[in-house]
Amino acid sequence: MKNPLDSLWGTIISGLVLTAILYVIVKNFLT
Amino acid sequence: MDLVPVFARWLHFLAGVMWIGLLYYFNFVQVPALKAAAADGTAAGITKHVAPRALFYFRWAAIVTWLAGAALLGANFVNAFTLSKGYAGIGIGAWLGTIMLFNVWGVIWPNQQKILGMKPATDEEKNKARRVALLASRTNTMLSIPMLFFMAGGLTHKAAFGL
């Protein structure tokens, strides 16, 4: 599988996905 | 009015803009520009005159941003880093920023020194350093997206987190 960090769009999409995952974790488990 | 948080927040923003601004400059401008410049033999201008200056402000702005952020957290520093109730949002932002700081000083800067000839390195070591520095820089760009979301919303946008 290609590393998403090899492209700028892959990097941005990875950042957005990570944001969503962390938001769900904070909202449901850490508040 | 307590002046420490006022000036800490101001400095945190000023240095943070410089740090993340230069991070985005490297990823969105310099890396693609170097690829194009290598093709027509003009890359030396960037690597010799631009990159070292940009890296200087980049790595020191990272330190100032972190220290000003720590001062801004003040008595809540431990609450944030232990993700205590009510501090998880800003705590996640603080952890992401801290990981990014270590990435700058522990991975990007040592590898850039090899790439730019500030440290002795063979061609093979330079090629490896280029790959490691690029991925570390891209990792920080990726981490900056949730980092800014949680930094901007951690303590103030309570509705988003139901705090």
N, CA and C atoms of all chains as a GROMACS GRO file, in nm:
protein
  582
    1MET      N    1   0.084  -0.120   0.000
    1MET     CA    2   0.000   0.000   0.000
    1MET      C    3   0.088   0.125   0.000
    2LYS      N    4   0.045   0.223  -0.076
    2LYS     CA    5   0.123   0.347  -0.085
    2LYS      C    6   0.110   0.427   0.045
    3ASN      N    7   0.220   0.489   0.087
    3ASN     CA    8   0.217   0.572   0.207
    3ASN      C    9   0.141   0.702   0.178
    4PRO      N   10   0.032   0.730   0.252
    4PRO     CA   11  -0.046   0.852   0.223
    4PRO      C   12   0.035   0.980   0.242
    5LEU      N   13   0.141   0.972   0.324
    5LEU     CA   14   0.222   1.092   0.349
    5LEU      C   15   0.313   1.126   0.230
    6ASP      N   16   0.315   1.040   0.128
    6ASP     CA   17   0.394   1.070   0.008
    6ASP      C   18   0.329   1.179  -0.076
    7SER      N   19   0.198   1.203  -0.055
    7SER     CA   20   0.134   1.311  -0.131
    7SER      C   21   0.073   1.411  -0.034
    8LEU      N   22   0.061   1.536  -0.080
    8LEU     CA   23   0.004   1.641   0.006
    8LEU      C   24  -0.143   1.614   0.036
    9TRP      N   25  -0.218   1.568  -0.065
    9TRP     CA   26  -0.359   1.539  -0.041
    9TRP      C   27  -0.374   1.422   0.056
   10GLY      N   28  -0.289   1.322   0.043
   10GLY     CA   29  -0.292   1.210   0.137
   10GLY      C   30  -0.264   1.255   0.279
   11THR      N   31  -0.171   1.351   0.291
   11THR     CA   32  -0.136   1.406   0.423
   11THR      C   33  -0.255   1.481   0.483
   12ILE      N   34  -0.320   1.564   0.402
   12ILE     CA   35  -0.434   1.644   0.450
   12ILE      C   36  -0.550   1.553   0.489
   13ILE      N   37  -0.580   1.455   0.403
   13ILE     CA   38  -0.691   1.363   0.434
   13ILE      C   39  -0.660   1.284   0.561
   14SER      N   40  -0.535   1.239   0.576
   14SER     CA   41  -0.496   1.166   0.698
   14SER      C   42  -0.517   1.254   0.821
   15GLY      N   43  -0.482   1.383   0.809
   15GLY     CA   44  -0.499   1.476   0.920
   15GLY      C   45  -0.646   1.494   0.956
   16LEU      N   46  -0.732   1.502   0.854
   16LEU     CA   47  -0.875   1.518   0.879
   16LEU      C   48  -0.934   1.392   0.944
   17VAL      N   49  -0.890   1.276   0.896
   17VAL     CA   50  -0.939   1.149   0.953
   17VAL      C   51  -0.894   1.138   1.099
   18LEU      N   52  -0.767   1.173   1.124
   18LEU     CA   53  -0.715   1.168   1.261
   18LEU      C   54  -0.792   1.264   1.353
   19THR      N   55  -0.827   1.381   1.298
   19THR     CA   56  -0.905   1.478   1.376
   19THR      C   57  -1.039   1.417   1.417
   20ALA      N   58  -1.105   1.354   1.322
   20ALA     CA   59  -1.236   1.292   1.350
   20ALA      C   60  -1.223   1.182   1.455
   21ILE      N   61  -1.120   1.097   1.441
   21ILE     CA   62  -1.101   0.987   1.537
   21ILE      C   63  -1.075   1.043   1.677
   22LEU      N   64  -0.986   1.141   1.687
   22LEU     CA   65  -0.953   1.198   1.819
   22LEU      C   66  -1.074   1.269   1.878
   23TYR      N   67  -1.153   1.335   1.792
   23TYR     CA   68  -1.273   1.404   1.842
   23TYR      C   69  -1.370   1.303   1.904
   24VAL      N   70  -1.390   1.191   1.836
   24VAL     CA   71  -1.482   1.088   1.888
   24VAL      C   72  -1.429   1.034   2.022
   25ILE      N   73  -1.298   1.013   2.030
   25ILE     CA   74  -1.238   0.963   2.154
   25ILE      C   75  -1.258   1.063   2.268
   26VAL      N   76  -1.228   1.192   2.240
   26VAL     CA   77  -1.242   1.294   2.344
   26VAL      C   78  -1.388   1.307   2.388
   27LYS      N   79  -1.476   1.313   2.290
   27LYS     CA   80  -1.618   1.336   2.316
   27LYS      C   81  -1.679   1.221   2.396
   28ASN      N   82  -1.639   1.096   2.364
   28ASN     CA   83  -1.706   0.980   2.425
   28ASN      C   84  -1.633   0.921   2.545
   29PHE      N   85  -1.504   0.939   2.550
   29PHE     CA   86  -1.429   0.870   2.658
   29PHE      C   87  -1.355   0.964   2.754
   30LEU      N   88  -1.335   1.090   2.714
   30LEU     CA   89  -1.251   1.174   2.797
   30LEU      C   90  -1.321   1.299   2.851
   31THR      N   91  -1.454   1.304   2.836
   31THR     CA   92  -1.522   1.422   2.891
   31THR      C   93  -1.619   1.378   3.002
   32MET      N   94  -0.588   4.234   3.636
   32MET     CA   95  -0.570   4.142   3.522
   32MET      C   96  -0.430   4.079   3.530
   33ASP      N   97  -0.430   3.947   3.520
   33ASP     CA   98  -0.300   3.878   3.522
   33ASP      C   99  -0.236   3.889   3.384
   34LEU      N  100  -0.118   3.949   3.380
   34LEU     CA  101  -0.056   3.975   3.250
   34LEU      C  102   0.014   3.853   3.189
   35VAL      N  103   0.050   3.754   3.273
   35VAL     CA  104   0.124   3.638   3.219
   35VAL      C  105   0.045   3.564   3.112
   36PRO      N  106  -0.083   3.527   3.138
   36PRO     CA  107  -0.158   3.457   3.032
   36PRO      C  108  -0.180   3.542   2.907
   37VAL      N  109  -0.194   3.673   2.926
   37VAL     CA  110  -0.216   3.762   2.810
   37VAL      C  111  -0.094   3.758   2.718
   38PHE      N  112   0.025   3.778   2.778
   38PHE     CA  113   0.146   3.781   2.696
   38PHE      C  114   0.185   3.640   2.649
   39ALA      N  115   0.158   3.539   2.732
   39ALA     CA  116   0.189   3.401   2.692
   39ALA      C  117   0.106   3.361   2.570
   40ARG      N  118  -0.024   3.398   2.571
   40ARG     CA  119  -0.112   3.365   2.458
   40ARG      C  120  -0.066   3.437   2.331
   41TRP      N  121  -0.031   3.564   2.347
   41TRP     CA  122   0.014   3.646   2.234
   41TRP      C  123   0.142   3.584   2.173
   42LEU      N  124   0.238   3.554   2.260
   42LEU     CA  125   0.364   3.495   2.213
   42LEU      C  126   0.341   3.356   2.153
   43HIS      N  127   0.252   3.280   2.216
   43HIS     CA  128   0.219   3.145   2.167
   43HIS      C  129   0.165   3.154   2.023
   44PHE      N  130   0.078   3.251   1.997
   44PHE     CA  131   0.021   3.269   1.863
   44PHE      C  132   0.128   3.318   1.765
   45LEU      N  133   0.207   3.419   1.807
   45LEU     CA  134   0.309   3.474   1.717
   45LEU      C  135   0.408   3.366   1.674
   46ALA      N  136   0.464   3.296   1.773
   46ALA     CA  137   0.564   3.193   1.743
   46ALA      C  138   0.499   3.075   1.670
   47GLY      N  139   0.375   3.043   1.709
   47GLY     CA  140   0.304   2.932   1.645
   47GLY      C  141   0.278   2.957   1.498
   48VAL      N  142   0.242   3.082   1.466
   48VAL     CA  143   0.220   3.118   1.325
   48VAL      C  144   0.351   3.100   1.248
   49MET      N  145   0.462   3.144   1.309
   49MET     CA  146   0.592   3.130   1.240
   49MET      C  147   0.628   2.982   1.223
   50TRP      N  148   0.608   2.903   1.327
   50TRP     CA  149   0.644   2.759   1.322
   50TRP      C  150   0.560   2.686   1.217
   51ILE      N  151   0.428   2.694   1.233
   51ILE     CA  152   0.341   2.618   1.143
   51ILE      C  153   0.341   2.680   1.003
   52GLY      N  154   0.357   2.813   0.996
   52GLY     CA  155   0.369   2.878   0.866
   52GLY      C  156   0.488   2.825   0.789
   53LEU      N  157   0.603   2.813   0.857
   53LEU     CA  158   0.722   2.760   0.790
   53LEU      C  159   0.707   2.612   0.759
   54LEU      N  160   0.638   2.537   0.848
   54LEU     CA  161   0.611   2.395   0.821
   54LEU      C  162   0.532   2.382   0.690
   55TYR      N  163   0.428   2.466   0.675
   55TYR     CA  164   0.348   2.461   0.552
   55TYR      C  165   0.430   2.511   0.433
   56TYR      N  166   0.518   2.611   0.457
   56TYR     CA  167   0.606   2.656   0.348
   56TYR      C  168   0.692   2.538   0.298
   57PHE      N  169   0.752   2.464   0.392
   57PHE     CA  170   0.836   2.351   0.351
   57PHE      C  171   0.757   2.250   0.269
   58ASN      N  172   0.637   2.214   0.320
   58ASN     CA  173   0.560   2.107   0.258
   58ASN      C  174   0.489   2.148   0.130
   59PHE      N  175   0.431   2.269   0.131
   59PHE     CA  176   0.350   2.310   0.016
   59PHE      C  177   0.432   2.386  -0.090
   60VAL      N  178   0.545   2.446  -0.049
   60VAL     CA  179   0.621   2.530  -0.143
   60VAL      C  180   0.760   2.473  -0.172
   61GLN      N  181   0.842   2.458  -0.065
   61GLN     CA  182   0.983   2.428  -0.091
   61GLN      C  183   1.007   2.289  -0.150
   62VAL      N  184   0.939   2.187  -0.097
   62VAL     CA  185   0.962   2.050  -0.148
   62VAL      C  186   0.926   2.039  -0.297
   63PRO      N  187   0.805   2.086  -0.337
   63PRO     CA  188   0.775   2.082  -0.481
   63PRO      C  189   0.867   2.173  -0.563
   64ALA      N  190   0.906   2.289  -0.504
   64ALA     CA  191   0.995   2.381  -0.577
   64ALA      C  192   1.132   2.318  -0.600
   65LEU      N  193   1.182   2.246  -0.498
   65LEU     CA  194   1.314   2.182  -0.512
   65LEU      C  195   1.312   2.075  -0.621
   66LYS      N  196   1.199   2.005  -0.632
   66LYS     CA  197   1.187   1.903  -0.737
   66LYS      C  198   1.199   1.969  -0.874
   67ALA      N  199   1.128   2.081  -0.892
   67ALA     CA  200   1.132   2.153  -1.019
   67ALA      C  201   1.270   2.214  -1.041
   68ALA      N  202   1.330   2.269  -0.932
   68ALA     CA  203   1.460   2.335  -0.944
   68ALA      C  204   1.571   2.236  -0.975
   69ALA      N  205   1.557   2.111  -0.922
   69ALA     CA  206   1.659   2.009  -0.950
   69ALA      C  207   1.662   1.977  -1.099
   70ALA      N  208   1.546   1.988  -1.162
   70ALA     CA  209   1.536   1.955  -1.305
   70ALA      C  210   1.608   2.058  -1.391
   71ASP      N  211   1.610   2.186  -1.349
   71ASP     CA  212   1.681   2.286  -1.432
   71ASP      C  213   1.809   2.338  -1.366
   72GLY      N  214   1.856   2.265  -1.263
   72GLY     CA  215   1.987   2.297  -1.204
   72GLY      C  216   1.992   2.422  -1.118
   73THR      N  217   1.879   2.465  -1.063
   73THR     CA  218   1.879   2.587  -0.981
   73THR      C  219   1.851   2.561  -0.833
   74ALA      N  220   1.858   2.434  -0.794
   74ALA     CA  221   1.823   2.398  -0.656
   74ALA      C  222   1.920   2.456  -0.553
   75ALA      N  223   2.044   2.479  -0.594
   75ALA     CA  224   2.146   2.525  -0.497
   75ALA      C  225   2.106   2.656  -0.430
   76GLY      N  226   2.041   2.744  -0.504
   76GLY     CA  227   1.998   2.872  -0.447
   76GLY      C  228   1.907   2.852  -0.328
   77ILE      N  229   1.817   2.754  -0.342
   77ILE     CA  230   1.721   2.726  -0.232
   77ILE      C  231   1.792   2.658  -0.116
   78THR      N  232   1.870   2.553  -0.146
   78THR     CA  233   1.932   2.476  -0.037
   78THR      C  234   2.041   2.556   0.035
   79LYS      N  235   2.107   2.647  -0.038
   79LYS     CA  236   2.216   2.723   0.024
   79LYS      C  237   2.166   2.848   0.097
   80HIS      N  238   2.073   2.919   0.037
   80HIS     CA  239   2.034   3.050   0.093
   80HIS      C  240   1.900   3.053   0.164
   81VAL      N  241   1.805   2.972   0.118
   81VAL     CA  242   1.669   2.980   0.175
   81VAL      C  243   1.650   2.878   0.288
   82ALA      N  244   1.678   2.752   0.260
   82ALA     CA  245   1.647   2.644   0.355
   82ALA      C  246   1.713   2.666   0.493
   83PRO      N  247   1.842   2.701   0.502
   83PRO     CA  248   1.903   2.717   0.636
   83PRO      C  249   1.836   2.827   0.717
   84ARG      N  250   1.799   2.938   0.651
   84ARG     CA  251   1.732   3.047   0.722
   84ARG      C  252   1.593   3.004   0.768
   85ALA      N  253   1.520   2.939   0.678
   85ALA     CA  254   1.385   2.893   0.713
   85ALA      C  255   1.392   2.793   0.828
   86LEU      N  256   1.490   2.703   0.824
   86LEU     CA  257   1.504   2.602   0.930
   86LEU      C  258   1.539   2.665   1.064
   87PHE      N  259   1.619   2.772   1.061
   87PHE     CA  260   1.658   2.841   1.185
   87PHE      C  261   1.532   2.893   1.257
   88TYR      N  262   1.451   2.971   1.184
   88TYR     CA  263   1.330   3.027   1.246
   88TYR      C  264   1.230   2.917   1.280
   89PHE      N  265   1.223   2.814   1.196
   89PHE     CA  266   1.132   2.701   1.216
   89PHE      C  267   1.159   2.632   1.349
   90ARG      N  268   1.285   2.593   1.373
   90ARG     CA  269   1.312   2.513   1.493
   90ARG      C  270   1.307   2.596   1.621
   91TRP      N  271   1.350   2.723   1.614
   91TRP     CA  272   1.344   2.805   1.736
   91TRP      C  273   1.202   2.853   1.764
   92ALA      N  274   1.125   2.878   1.661
   92ALA     CA  275   0.984   2.914   1.682
   92ALA      C  276   0.910   2.798   1.749
   93ALA      N  277   0.950   2.674   1.716
   93ALA     CA  278   0.886   2.557   1.777
   93ALA      C  279   0.908   2.558   1.928
   94ILE      N  280   1.031   2.588   1.970
   94ILE     CA  281   1.064   2.593   2.114
   94ILE      C  282   0.984   2.705   2.183
   95VAL      N  283   0.986   2.824   2.122
   95VAL     CA  284   0.917   2.939   2.182
   95VAL      C  285   0.767   2.910   2.192
   96THR      N  286   0.710   2.849   2.087
   96THR     CA  287   0.566   2.816   2.088
   96THR      C  288   0.535   2.724   2.205
   97TRP      N  289   0.617   2.620   2.222
   97TRP     CA  290   0.591   2.523   2.329
   97TRP      C  291   0.603   2.587   2.467
   98LEU      N  292   0.710   2.666   2.486
   98LEU     CA  293   0.731   2.730   2.618
   98LEU      C  294   0.620   2.829   2.649
   99ALA      N  295   0.578   2.907   2.549
   99ALA     CA  296   0.470   3.003   2.572
   99ALA      C  297   0.339   2.928   2.599
  100GLY      N  298   0.320   2.815   2.532
  100GLY     CA  299   0.201   2.733   2.557
  100GLY      C  300   0.201   2.677   2.698
  101ALA      N  301   0.318   2.633   2.744
  101ALA     CA  302   0.330   2.580   2.880
  101ALA      C  303   0.300   2.690   2.981
  102ALA      N  304   0.351   2.811   2.954
  102ALA     CA  305   0.325   2.925   3.044
  102ALA      C  306   0.177   2.958   3.043
  103LEU      N  307   0.114   2.947   2.928
  103LEU     CA  308  -0.028   2.977   2.916
  103LEU      C  309  -0.113   2.875   2.994
  104LEU      N  310  -0.072   2.748   2.989
  104LEU     CA  311  -0.145   2.646   3.066
  104LEU      C  312  -0.127   2.672   3.216
  105GLY      N  313  -0.008   2.720   3.252
  105GLY     CA  314   0.018   2.756   3.392
  105GLY      C  315  -0.014   2.642   3.487
  106ALA      N  316  -0.101   2.671   3.583
  106ALA     CA  317  -0.137   2.572   3.685
  106ALA      C  318  -0.213   2.454   3.626
  107ASN      N  319  -0.266   2.469   3.503
  107ASN     CA  320  -0.342   2.360   3.439
  107ASN      C  321  -0.254   2.269   3.354
  108PHE      N  322  -0.121   2.291   3.358
  108PHE     CA  323  -0.028   2.213   3.276
  108PHE      C  324  -0.047   2.062   3.297
  109VAL      N  325  -0.047   2.020   3.423
  109VAL     CA  326  -0.060   1.877   3.454
  109VAL      C  327  -0.199   1.826   3.416
  110ASN      N  328  -0.303   1.907   3.446
  110ASN     CA  329  -0.439   1.867   3.407
  110ASN      C  330  -0.449   1.841   3.258
  111ALA      N  331  -0.384   1.928   3.177
  111ALA     CA  332  -0.390   1.913   3.031
  111ALA      C  333  -0.318   1.785   2.987
  112PHE      N  334  -0.195   1.767   3.036
  112PHE     CA  335  -0.116   1.653   2.988
  112PHE      C  336  -0.164   1.519   3.044
  113THR      N  337  -0.241   1.522   3.153
  113THR     CA  338  -0.299   1.397   3.204
  113THR      C  339  -0.442   1.379   3.153
  114LEU      N  340  -0.487   1.470   3.064
  114LEU     CA  341  -0.620   1.465   3.002
  114LEU      C  342  -0.729   1.458   3.109
  115SER      N  343  -0.713   1.538   3.214
  115SER     CA  344  -0.812   1.541   3.322
  115SER      C  345  -0.946   1.590   3.271
  116LYS      N  346  -1.050   1.561   3.347
  116LYS     CA  347  -1.186   1.601   3.308
  116LYS      C  348  -1.189   1.752   3.283
  117GLY      N  349  -1.243   1.789   3.167
  117GLY     CA  350  -1.251   1.930   3.131
  117GLY      C  351  -1.129   1.981   3.057
  118TYR      N  352  -1.022   1.901   3.055
  118TYR     CA  353  -0.897   1.946   2.992
  118TYR      C  354  -0.852   1.852   2.879
  119ALA      N  355  -0.938   1.755   2.843
  119ALA     CA  356  -0.896   1.657   2.743
  119ALA      C  357  -0.874   1.722   2.606
  120GLY      N  358  -0.961   1.818   2.570
  120GLY     CA  359  -0.948   1.883   2.439
  120GLY      C  360  -0.815   1.954   2.424
  121ILE      N  361  -0.788   2.046   2.516
  121ILE     CA  362  -0.661   2.120   2.509
  121ILE      C  363  -0.544   2.025   2.534
  122GLY      N  364  -0.567   1.920   2.614
  122GLY     CA  365  -0.461   1.823   2.644
  122GLY      C  366  -0.418   1.747   2.520
  123ILE      N  367  -0.515   1.705   2.438
  123ILE     CA  368  -0.481   1.637   2.312
  123ILE      C  369  -0.400   1.732   2.223
  124GLY      N  370  -0.444   1.859   2.216
  124GLY     CA  371  -0.370   1.960   2.139
  124GLY      C  372  -0.228   1.976   2.191
  125ALA      N  373  -0.214   1.981   2.323
  125ALA     CA  374  -0.081   1.998   2.384
  125ALA      C  375   0.008   1.877   2.355
  126TRP      N  376  -0.049   1.756   2.363
  126TRP     CA  377   0.029   1.636   2.333
  126TRP      C  378   0.074   1.634   2.186
  127LEU      N  379  -0.019   1.669   2.096
  127LEU     CA  380   0.016   1.671   1.953
  127LEU      C  381   0.128   1.772   1.926
  128GLY      N  382   0.116   1.892   1.989
  128GLY     CA  383   0.220   1.994   1.973
  128GLY      C  384   0.353   1.948   2.028
  129THR      N  385   0.349   1.874   2.138
  129THR     CA  386   0.473   1.824   2.200
  129THR      C  387   0.539   1.718   2.111
  130ILE      N  388   0.458   1.629   2.055
  130ILE     CA  389   0.512   1.528   1.963
  130ILE      C  390   0.576   1.598   1.843
  131MET      N  391   0.508   1.703   1.793
  131MET     CA  392   0.562   1.778   1.679
  131MET      C  393   0.694   1.846   1.713
  132LEU      N  394   0.705   1.900   1.836
  132LEU     CA  395   0.830   1.964   1.878
  132LEU      C  396   0.945   1.862   1.877
  133PHE      N  397   0.919   1.741   1.932
  133PHE     CA  398   1.023   1.638   1.932
  133PHE      C  399   1.058   1.595   1.790
  134ASN      N  400   0.959   1.592   1.704
  134ASN     CA  401   0.983   1.560   1.564
  134ASN      C  402   1.078   1.662   1.498
  135VAL      N  403   1.056   1.791   1.532
  135VAL     CA  404   1.141   1.897   1.476
  135VAL      C  405   1.285   1.880   1.520
  136TRP      N  406   1.305   1.871   1.654
  136TRP     CA  407   1.442   1.870   1.707
  136TRP      C  408   1.508   1.733   1.702
  137GLY      N  409   1.427   1.627   1.711
  137GLY     CA  410   1.485   1.493   1.717
  137GLY      C  411   1.497   1.423   1.583
  138VAL      N  412   1.414   1.462   1.485
  138VAL     CA  413   1.418   1.393   1.356
  138VAL      C  414   1.448   1.488   1.240
  139ILE      N  415   1.367   1.594   1.226
  139ILE     CA  416   1.380   1.680   1.107
  139ILE      C  417   1.515   1.753   1.105
  140TRP      N  418   1.548   1.820   1.215
  140TRP     CA  419   1.670   1.902   1.218
  140TRP      C  420   1.798   1.817   1.201
  141PRO      N  421   1.816   1.707   1.276
  141PRO     CA  422   1.938   1.626   1.254
  141PRO      C  423   1.951   1.575   1.111
  142ASN      N  424   1.839   1.537   1.050
  142ASN     CA  425   1.845   1.488   0.911
  142ASN      C  426   1.870   1.601   0.812
  143GLN      N  427   1.810   1.718   0.839
  143GLN     CA  428   1.834   1.833   0.750
  143GLN      C  429   1.981   1.876   0.753
  144GLN      N  430   2.044   1.862   0.870
  144GLN     CA  431   2.187   1.897   0.880
  144GLN      C  432   2.271   1.811   0.786
  145LYS      N  433   2.233   1.683   0.775
  145LYS     CA  434   2.303   1.594   0.680
  145LYS      C  435   2.274   1.635   0.536
  146ILE      N  436   2.146   1.662   0.507
  146ILE     CA  437   2.105   1.695   0.371
  146ILE      C  438   2.174   1.823   0.322
  147LEU      N  439   2.183   1.923   0.411
  147LEU     CA  440   2.237   2.054   0.373
  147LEU      C  441   2.389   2.063   0.388
  148GLY      N  442   2.452   1.951   0.429
  148GLY     CA  443   2.598   1.949   0.437
  148GLY      C  444   2.654   2.013   0.563
  149MET      N  445   2.570   2.035   0.665
  149MET     CA  446   2.620   2.093   0.791
  149MET      C  447   2.684   1.984   0.876
  150LYS      N  448   2.650   1.857   0.847
  150LYS     CA  449   2.707   1.741   0.915
  150LYS      C  450   2.760   1.650   0.806
  151PRO      N  451   2.877   1.587   0.827
  151PRO     CA  452   2.928   1.498   0.723
  151PRO      C  453   2.837   1.377   0.702
  152ALA      N  454   2.813   1.344   0.574
  152ALA     CA  455   2.728   1.228   0.543
  152ALA      C  456   2.759   1.180   0.402
  153THR      N  457   2.754   1.047   0.384
  153THR     CA  458   2.775   0.991   0.250
  153THR      C  459   2.649   1.016   0.168
  154ASP      N  460   2.660   0.993   0.036
  154ASP     CA  461   2.543   1.012  -0.051
  154ASP      C  462   2.428   0.922  -0.008
  155GLU      N  463   2.466   0.799   0.032
  155GLU     CA  464   2.361   0.704   0.075
  155GLU      C  465   2.292   0.756   0.202
  156GLU      N  466   2.373   0.807   0.296
  156GLU     CA  467   2.315   0.861   0.421
  156GLU      C  468   2.227   0.983   0.391
  157LYS      N  469   2.271   1.064   0.294
  157LYS     CA  470   2.192   1.183   0.257
  157LYS      C  471   2.058   1.142   0.198
  158ASN      N  472   2.059   1.040   0.113
  158ASN     CA  473   1.933   0.994   0.052
  158ASN      C  474   1.837   0.943   0.158
  159LYS      N  475   1.893   0.868   0.255
  159LYS     CA  476   1.809   0.815   0.363
  159LYS      C  477   1.756   0.932   0.447
  160ALA      N  478   1.843   1.030   0.474
  160ALA     CA  479   1.803   1.147   0.554
  160ALA      C  480   1.691   1.225   0.485
  161ARG      N  481   1.699   1.235   0.351
  161ARG     CA  482   1.594   1.306   0.275
  161ARG      C  483   1.459   1.240   0.296
  162ARG      N  484   1.457   1.107   0.288
  162ARG     CA  485   1.331   1.032   0.303
  162ARG      C  486   1.277   1.047   0.446
  163VAL      N  487   1.364   1.032   0.545
  163VAL     CA  488   1.321   1.040   0.686
  163VAL      C  489   1.270   1.182   0.716
  164ALA      N  490   1.346   1.284   0.670
  164ALA     CA  491   1.306   1.424   0.696
  164ALA      C  492   1.173   1.456   0.629
  165LEU      N  493   1.154   1.407   0.506
  165LEU     CA  494   1.028   1.433   0.436
  165LEU      C  495   0.910   1.372   0.511
  166LEU      N  496   0.926   1.245   0.551
  166LEU     CA  497   0.815   1.178   0.621
  166LEU      C  498   0.787   1.242   0.757
  167ALA      N  499   0.893   1.285   0.827
  167ALA     CA  500   0.873   1.351   0.957
  167ALA      C  501   0.802   1.485   0.938
  168SER      N  502   0.841   1.556   0.832
  168SER     CA  503   0.779   1.685   0.804
  168SER      C  504   0.632   1.667   0.764
  169ARG      N  505   0.606   1.564   0.683
  169ARG     CA  506   0.468   1.534   0.643
  169ARG      C  507   0.387   1.487   0.764
  170THR      N  508   0.450   1.412   0.854
  170THR     CA  509   0.381   1.369   0.977
  170THR      C  510   0.338   1.491   1.057
  171ASN      N  511   0.428   1.589   1.069
  171ASN     CA  512   0.394   1.710   1.144
  171ASN      C  513   0.283   1.789   1.075
  172THR      N  514   0.284   1.791   0.941
  172THR     CA  515   0.176   1.859   0.868
  172THR      C  516   0.043   1.790   0.898
  173MET      N  517   0.044   1.656   0.895
  173MET     CA  518  -0.077   1.580   0.926
  173MET      C  519  -0.122   1.608   1.070
  174LEU      N  520  -0.028   1.604   1.166
  174LEU     CA  521  -0.062   1.626   1.307
  174LEU      C  522  -0.110   1.768   1.334
  175SER      N  523  -0.063   1.864   1.251
  175SER     CA  524  -0.102   2.004   1.274
  175SER      C  525  -0.252   2.023   1.257
  176ILE      N  526  -0.316   1.938   1.176
  176ILE     CA  527  -0.460   1.953   1.149
  176ILE      C  528  -0.543   1.926   1.276
  177PRO      N  529  -0.529   1.807   1.340
  177PRO     CA  530  -0.600   1.790   1.468
  177PRO      C  531  -0.543   1.880   1.578
  178MET      N  532  -0.412   1.907   1.575
  178MET     CA  533  -0.352   1.992   1.680
  178MET      C  534  -0.421   2.129   1.682
  179LEU      N  535  -0.439   2.189   1.565
  179LEU     CA  536  -0.503   2.322   1.560
  179LEU      C  537  -0.651   2.313   1.596
  180PHE      N  538  -0.716   2.203   1.558
  180PHE     CA  539  -0.857   2.185   1.595
  180PHE      C  540  -0.872   2.183   1.747
  181PHE      N  541  -0.786   2.105   1.813
  181PHE     CA  542  -0.799   2.092   1.958
  181PHE      C  543  -0.742   2.214   2.032
  182MET      N  544  -0.637   2.276   1.977
  182MET     CA  545  -0.583   2.397   2.040
  182MET      C  546  -0.687   2.508   2.033
  183ALA      N  547  -0.751   2.522   1.919
  183ALA     CA  548  -0.846   2.632   1.900
  183ALA      C  549  -0.975   2.605   1.976
  184GLY      N  550  -1.010   2.478   1.992
  184GLY     CA  551  -1.139   2.447   2.052
  184GLY      C  552  -1.131   2.388   2.192
  185GLY      N  553  -1.010   2.352   2.234
  185GLY     CA  554  -0.994   2.276   2.358
  185GLY      C  555  -1.060   2.338   2.480
  186LEU      N  556  -1.026   2.462   2.509
  186LEU     CA  557  -1.079   2.522   2.632
  186LEU      C  558  -1.197   2.615   2.606
  187THR      N  559  -1.207   2.667   2.485
  187THR     CA  560  -1.305   2.774   2.463
  187THR      C  561  -1.433   2.727   2.396
  188HIS      N  562  -1.425   2.634   2.303
  188HIS     CA  563  -1.546   2.590   2.232
  188HIS      C  564  -1.611   2.475   2.307
  189LYS      N  565  -1.661   2.507   2.424
  189LYS     CA  566  -1.710   2.401   2.512
  189LYS      C  567  -1.825   2.323   2.450
  190ALA      N  568  -1.905   2.390   2.366
  190ALA     CA  569  -2.020   2.322   2.306
  190ALA      C  570  -1.975   2.202   2.223
  191ALA      N  571  -1.860   2.216   2.157
  191ALA     CA  572  -1.812   2.109   2.069
  191ALA      C  573  -1.779   1.983   2.148
  192PHE      N  574  -1.739   2.001   2.273
  192PHE     CA  575  -1.695   1.886   2.351
  192PHE      C  576  -1.791   1.852   2.465
  193GLY      N  577  -1.891   1.935   2.482
  193GLY     CA  578  -1.988   1.911   2.589
  193GLY      C  579  -1.926   1.922   2.727
  194LEU      N  580  -1.827   2.008   2.740
  194LEU     CA  581  -1.760   2.020   2.871
  194LEU      C  582  -1.841   2.106   2.966
   0.00000   0.00000   0.00000
